Amino acid sequence: MQENEVKNNSISEEHSDRSDSEATIIENLQACIIQDKKLIEKYQNLTVNDKCVYQKDGGNVEVQLVSLFIENDKDIIASLENIESLSLSNNQIVSIKPLKNLVKLEYLNLYKNQIQSLNDLSGLKNLNTLELAENQIYSLEGLEGLENIQKLALDENLIEDLQPLKDLTTLTELNLCENRIQNIDALKNLTNLKVLDLYKNIIQNIDVLKNLTVLKDLWLGKNQIESVKALEHLVTLENLELVDNQTSDFSSIRHHKNFRNYITCALTHEHDSIDIE
């Protein structure tokens, strides 16, 4: 593995003759250690995962990386006050405290880390997309104030209680698959939802879904749902998945005239897709 240690603005000096609008590519770099936060603190977009792209003012610096290590200055992320888009996926992050003051963030990707608590996100009012899949999240406290959030991914965590989501009425896409959810009553006011994934939880009652009248995509497979009658009100549905539940009575949706010809629904244990007639 080729490793590059960046100190004392060595990257800035090496590429100082390039204009801001010219892309700089550092080839064959697999690991990069940044010790001087001044190298990146002005960037508005920062990605720290398999491919790191830093973008500032119309210019791009693209770094092909396997990993990026930010050493010696633990506050380097906290200093990025102007950042609007940040990806820190597939690391081993436990604490997200350094993010609490990044109030300009609109996009945040924390996929596949070791995060348990979300309290430090409570002040990020400008967030519209938040990716938190594959962490160790058990409580959603901290998300209550995300008044502009539109897309929220919380799949493959340890979540049971959805109450902190009850007032996030700007949500249009919500992924909660593969958690420990029993009660979904907190979703009743999220009437702008178009995509909802509740696959592989322990949900029995879905009556509250009758309020979500603009839903287009709904995944309910591998739960313990006993009745799907509430779904007859969801006339905008285009894709519905109900595989492996406790009901075999789909009469309330199978013959509903508003579903005919344009809804694809998986009902069988083999995940076969059938057209409702």
N, C-alpha and C positions, 0 to 999 in steps of 0.2 A: 504494500500500500504506500503510495506517495503521500507524504504529509507536508503541509505547508504551514509554517508558523508566521503569523502576520503581526509585526510589532512596529511601533513608531511610524505608522502611516506608510508602510512600505508599499502597499497596493496603491495608495493615492499617489505616491511619488512615481511609481513605475508607469502609471497610466495618466499622469498629469497633462500630457501633451494631447490627450484625446478630448474631443468636445463632449458636452453632456448628452448630446443627441446620438452619439456613436456607441453601439453596444460593444462591451468588452467581454470576451470569453476566456476564462482560464481553463486550459485543457488538461485532461488527465489528472485532475486533482481529486483525491478521494477523502481527504480530511483536512480541515482548516481550523487553526486555533487563532481566535481573534482576542487580543489582549488590550486593544485600545478602542474604546467605545466610540471615539470620534470618527472612526472609519464608517460607521453605519448609522449614527444617531439621526442624521438628516433624512434618511430614506422614509418614504411613505408606505412602501410595500416590502415586507420581509417574509421570506419563507425559509423555515429551518426543517428540512426533511431530506428526501432523496435528491431533490433538485432545488437549489436555492436561487431565487430571482430577487434581486434588489432593484427597485425602480425609483428614480427620482426625477421629477420635473421633465418628463418626456424622454429621459434617457434610461437605458438599461445596462446594468452590470449583471451578467448571467454567469453563475458559478455552478459547474457540474460537480456535485458532492455526493459522497456516501454519508458523511456525517459532518456536522458543524459543531465545534466545541467553543463555547464562550467561557473563557477562564479568567480567574483573578478578579474580575469585576462582576460581582453577582447582580449589580444593579443595572447592567447594560440594557436589559429589556425595559426596565422601568424608565430609562432615560429617553426612550423613543416617543416623545410626547406628541409628535405629529403623525404617527403611524396610523393608517386607516385599514390596512389589511395585514394580518399576521397569521402565519401557519407554523405551528410547533408540533406537528403530528409525529407519532411514532418515536417518541423520546421516552424518558422515564420520569416525567414531571410529576411531582407529588403536590407541591405548593404552587398556587397561581397568584400569590400575593404581589409579585412584581408587576402584574397586569392591572392592578386596581386603579391606577391613575391614567391609564391610556384611554382617555375619555373620547378620543376621536375615532376609535376603532369602529368599523362598520362590519368587518368580516374577521372572524376568529376561528381558527381550526386547531383543536386540541385533541384530535382523534388519537386513540391508542396510547394513552399514558397511564398514570397511576393516581389520578385525581379522585379525591373523595368528597371534598367540600367545595361549594360554588359561591360562598359568601363574598369572596373578593371580586366577583363580577357584578355586584349589585349597582355600581355606579356607572356602568358602561351603557349609558342610555341611547347611544347612537348605533348600537349593534343591530344589524338586520339579519345576519347569518351567523349561527353559532353551531359548531360541530364538536360534539362531546362523546361520540360513540366509543365503545370499548375502553372504558375507564372503570373505576370502582365507586361510582357515585351512588349513594344511598339516599341522600336528601337533596331536594331541589331548592332549598332555601337560598336566596341570593338572586334568583331569577325573577322575582316578583316585579321588579321595577324596570324590566327591559321593555319599555313602552313602544319601541319601534321594531321589535323582533318579528321577522317574517318566516324564517326558516330555522328550525331547531331540531338537531339530531341528538338523541339520547339513547340510542339503541345499544344493547349489550352492556347494561349496567346492573345495579342492584336496587332499582327504584321500586318503591311500594306506594308512596303517597304523592298524588298529583296536585294537591291543593295550591302550591305556589304558582301553578300555571293558570289558575282560574280566571285571572284578569288580563291575560296576554291576548287580547282580542285582535291584534294585528297579525297573528300567526296565520300563514297560508299553508305551510308544510310542517308536519310534526311526526317524527319517527320515535316510537317508544317500544319497538319490538325487542323481544328477548330480555324482559325485566321480570319483576315479581308483582305486577299490578293486578289487583282484584277489583277495585272500584274506580270507575271512570267518570263519576258524576262531576268532577271538577272541569270537565271539558264542555259542559253544556252551553257556556257562553262564548265559545270559540267559533263563532258562526262564520268566520271568513276562511275556515279551513277548507282546502281543496284536496289535500293529500294527507292521509292519516294512516299510520302503520302501527298496529297493535298486535302484530303476529307474535305468537309464543309467549303469552302471559297466562294468567289464571282467572280470566274474566268470565263471569257468568251472565251478568245482566248488561245489555247494551241499549236499554230504552232511551238513555240520554242522547244517543246518536240521532234521534229523530229531529233534533234541533239544528243539526249541521247540514243545512239544506243546499249548500253549494259544493258538497263533496263530489269529487270526480274519481279519486282512487282511494280504496279502502281495503286494508289487509287485516283480517280477523282470524286467520288460520291458527290452529294449535292453541285454542283456548278451551273454555268449558261452557260455551254459550248454549243456552237452553232454548232460546226463541229468537228468531230473526224478524219478527213482525215489525219492529221499529224501522227496519230498512225500507219498508214500502213507501215511506215518505221521502226517500232520497232519490228524487227523480232525475238528478243531474249525474248520477253515478255512471261511469264508463267502465271501470274495472273494480271487481269485487272478488275477494278471496276469502273462503270460509272453510277451508279444508280442516279436517280433524277437530270437530266440535261435538257437543252433546245433543245436537238436534238433527233430526232427519226430515223435519217438516219445513219445506221451503215454499209451500203453496202461496204464502203471502207475498212473495217476490217473484216466483216463477211465472205467474200469469198476470202480473201487473202490466197494464198496457203501456205505461211510460218506460218500462225497461226493455220492451220487446225490440229485438234486432240490433241493439247497439251496446248492450252490456255483456262483457265477457266475465263469466263467473266460474271460479274453480270450487267445486263442492265435494269432490270425491277424495278418498284417501290416497289415491295415486296422483293427485295434483293435476288431473285431467282438466282441460279447459272446455267448457260447453257454452253454447249460446242459449240464453233463456228465451223461451218462446211463449 
